[in-house]
Amino acid sequence: MLEEFKKFIAQGNVLDLAVGIIIGGAFGKIVSSMVSDVIMPLIGKVMNGINFTESFIALNGQAATTLEEAKKGGAVLAYGSFMQNIIDFLIVAFVIFMIVRQANKLKKPAPAA
């Protein structure tokens, strides 16, 4: 089993996977920043100044002015943060789709049998 593991690592697949994970993590941070710092403020401006990062419903029935205050008081339904995460996911998924699409176009078709 140890020999098989050494052979697996030597093939280069592990290195490719590690590079992909590192680049994916960095890309995720860029997308998160773009969504929270650019896209959501623009959406909020269009929707009469709504700040989606502070959009929540306090489930304990107490009034709170900020999300942080509400979280200290108990359970919170932070739907604004959820919306941001959905937008993050959609952007990352779209970019990955485009990369896979381009990679598939570059592949040579399999020879006919």
Beta strands, then each sheet from edge to edge (+ up, - down):
strand 1: 57-58
strand 2: 76-77
sheet 1: 1+ 2-
end
